[in-house]
Amino acid sequence: MKHEFMKVYIVILRGINVAGKNKLPMQELRTILNDLNFFSVKTYIQSGNIILKSNESRKNISDKIKEAINKKYDYDVPVIIRTIEEWQTAIDNNPYKEVDEKQQYFTFLSETSNIKSFEVNAKEDEFTITNAMVYVNAVGGYGKTKLTNNLFEKKLNVIATTRNLKTTLKLFALAKEIN
């Protein structure tokens, strides 16, 4: 199978942690993904960030990853997949580029929600929903904001997982390297 005709995907897993609940060592994850016949597999930091090449559909990729993790670790991990172009658009459309980079967060949604806004008392923190993205300006940092994955999942009826600006940019750079 020729890799040059494969698409590069950025795959982010929801709820993967360094320690404790849903611990998933990245070396083991890379082995699983290679065994599933994905190519040029890279992971970044210990929180479920993956770059891979495949000629399969997003649904097949997502289903295979979820099933393999469930089989080996017995937990259900939501999988969100974007192309390089979609990732670039997410970065380009960030409405909070002018604020301190430590305040900029990208919440990737499993799909575009029918709900385009809602009220929440988040003090000075703010968010913007654009298609299948929520951009968060967490003034006091993400650890203190009320604008969490759980909030967005509950209010928008979708799966959500958040990455900071540094991780979002690094994943884009890694994806471009194997493209």
C-alpha positions as CSV (number, residue, x, y, z in Angstrom):
1,M,0.0,0.0,0.0
2,K,1.5,3.4,-1.0
3,H,1.7,5.9,1.8
4,E,2.0,8.9,-0.5
5,F,-1.7,8.8,-1.3
6,M,-2.8,8.5,2.2
7,K,-4.3,11.3,4.2
8,V,-2.6,12.7,7.4
9,Y,-5.0,12.9,10.3
10,I,-4.6,14.5,13.7
11,V,-6.4,12.2,16.2
12,I,-7.2,13.4,19.7
13,L,-8.5,11.2,22.5
14,R,-10.8,12.4,25.2
15,G,-10.0,11.6,28.8
16,I,-6.5,10.0,28.5
17,N,-4.3,10.8,31.5
18,V,-0.7,10.6,32.5
19,A,-1.6,8.7,35.7
20,G,-4.7,7.4,37.5
21,K,-7.9,6.8,35.6
22,N,-7.7,6.0,31.9
23,K,-3.9,5.8,31.9
24,L,-2.6,4.8,28.5
25,P,1.2,4.8,27.9
26,M,1.9,6.4,24.5
27,Q,4.4,3.6,23.5
28,E,1.6,1.1,23.9
29,L,-0.8,3.3,22.0
30,R,1.8,3.6,19.1
31,T,2.1,-0.2,19.1
32,I,-1.7,-0.6,18.9
33,L,-2.0,1.9,16.1
34,N,0.8,0.3,14.1
35,D,-0.8,-3.1,14.6
36,L,-4.0,-1.6,13.2
37,N,-2.0,-0.8,10.0
38,F,-1.9,3.0,10.4
39,F,1.3,4.5,9.0
40,S,3.8,7.2,10.2
41,V,2.3,7.0,13.7
42,K,3.5,9.7,16.1
43,T,2.2,10.6,19.6
44,Y,2.8,13.8,21.4
45,I,2.8,14.1,25.2
46,Q,1.0,11.7,27.5
47,S,-2.6,12.8,26.8
48,G,-3.9,11.1,23.7
49,N,-2.5,13.2,20.8
50,I,-1.8,11.2,17.7
51,I,-0.7,11.9,14.1
52,L,-1.1,9.1,11.6
53,K,-1.6,8.3,7.9
54,S,-4.4,6.2,6.5
55,N,-6.5,5.8,3.5
56,E,-9.5,4.7,5.6
57,S,-12.5,6.8,6.4
58,R,-12.6,8.8,9.6
59,K,-15.3,6.6,10.9
60,N,-13.3,3.4,10.3
61,I,-10.2,5.0,11.9
62,S,-12.2,6.1,15.0
63,D,-14.0,2.8,15.3
64,K,-10.7,0.8,15.1
65,I,-9.0,3.0,17.7
66,K,-11.9,2.9,20.1
67,E,-12.3,-0.9,19.7
68,A,-8.6,-1.6,20.2
69,I,-8.3,0.6,23.3
70,N,-11.5,-0.9,24.8
71,K,-10.3,-4.5,24.1
72,K,-6.9,-3.9,25.7
73,Y,-7.7,-1.4,28.5
74,D,-11.5,-1.9,29.0
75,Y,-12.4,1.7,28.7
76,D,-14.4,3.7,26.2
77,V,-12.3,6.6,24.8
78,P,-14.0,9.2,22.6
79,V,-11.9,9.8,19.4
80,I,-12.0,13.1,17.5
81,I,-10.3,13.3,14.1
82,R,-9.3,16.3,12.0
83,T,-7.4,16.7,8.7
84,I,-4.4,19.0,8.4
85,E,-6.5,21.5,6.5
86,E,-9.2,21.5,9.3
87,W,-6.5,21.9,11.9
88,Q,-5.1,24.8,10.0
89,T,-8.5,26.4,9.8
90,A,-9.0,25.9,13.5
91,I,-5.7,27.8,14.2
92,D,-6.5,30.5,11.6
93,N,-10.0,31.2,13.0
94,N,-8.8,31.6,16.7
95,P,-10.5,34.8,17.8
96,Y,-8.2,35.1,20.8
97,K,-4.8,35.4,19.0
98,E,-4.1,38.7,20.7
99,V,-4.4,37.5,24.3
100,D,-1.6,35.8,26.3
101,E,-0.9,32.4,24.8
102,K,-1.4,30.7,28.2
103,Q,-5.0,31.8,28.0
104,Q,-5.8,30.3,24.6
105,Y,-7.5,26.9,24.4
106,F,-9.0,25.0,21.5
107,T,-12.0,22.7,22.4
108,F,-12.5,20.3,19.5
109,L,-16.0,19.0,19.2
110,S,-17.0,15.6,17.7
111,E,-19.4,17.4,15.4
112,T,-21.0,20.8,14.8
113,S,-23.7,21.5,17.4
114,N,-27.1,23.0,16.5
115,I,-26.6,25.2,19.6
116,K,-24.5,28.3,18.7
117,S,-24.3,30.0,22.1
118,F,-25.4,29.7,25.7
119,E,-25.1,31.8,28.8
120,V,-22.7,30.8,31.6
121,N,-21.2,32.8,34.4
122,A,-17.5,32.3,33.7
123,K,-16.3,35.5,35.3
124,E,-13.9,37.1,32.8
125,D,-13.3,34.0,30.8
126,E,-15.0,33.9,27.4
127,F,-15.6,31.5,24.5
128,T,-16.6,31.5,20.9
129,I,-18.3,28.6,19.1
130,T,-17.4,28.2,15.4
131,N,-18.6,25.1,13.6
132,A,-17.1,22.0,15.4
133,M,-14.8,24.2,17.5
134,V,-15.0,26.2,20.7
135,Y,-12.3,28.7,21.3
136,V,-11.7,29.5,25.0
137,N,-10.0,32.6,26.5
138,A,-9.3,31.3,30.0
139,V,-7.9,34.5,31.7
140,G,-6.9,32.7,34.9
141,G,-5.7,29.5,33.1
142,Y,-7.6,26.4,32.2
143,G,-7.4,24.9,35.6
144,K,-9.6,27.6,37.0
145,T,-12.1,28.1,34.3
146,K,-15.7,26.9,34.3
147,L,-15.4,26.5,30.5
148,T,-14.6,22.8,30.6
149,N,-15.1,19.8,28.3
150,N,-17.9,18.7,30.6
151,L,-19.7,22.0,30.3
152,F,-19.5,22.1,26.5
153,E,-20.5,18.5,26.2
154,K,-23.6,19.1,28.4
155,K,-24.6,22.4,26.8
156,L,-23.9,21.4,23.1
157,N,-24.7,17.7,23.2
158,V,-21.4,16.6,21.6
159,I,-18.1,15.1,22.7
160,A,-15.4,17.7,23.5
161,T,-11.7,17.6,24.2
162,T,-9.5,20.6,24.8
163,R,-5.8,21.4,23.9
164,N,-3.8,24.5,24.8
165,L,-2.3,26.7,22.1
166,K,1.2,25.1,22.4
167,T,-0.1,21.6,21.9
168,T,-2.4,22.6,19.1
169,L,0.5,24.3,17.2
170,K,2.9,21.3,17.9
171,L,0.3,18.8,16.6
172,F,0.0,20.9,13.4
173,A,3.8,21.0,13.0
174,L,4.1,17.2,13.5
175,A,1.3,16.6,11.0
176,K,3.0,18.8,8.4
177,E,6.3,16.9,8.9
178,I,4.7,13.5,7.8
179,N,2.4,15.0,5.1
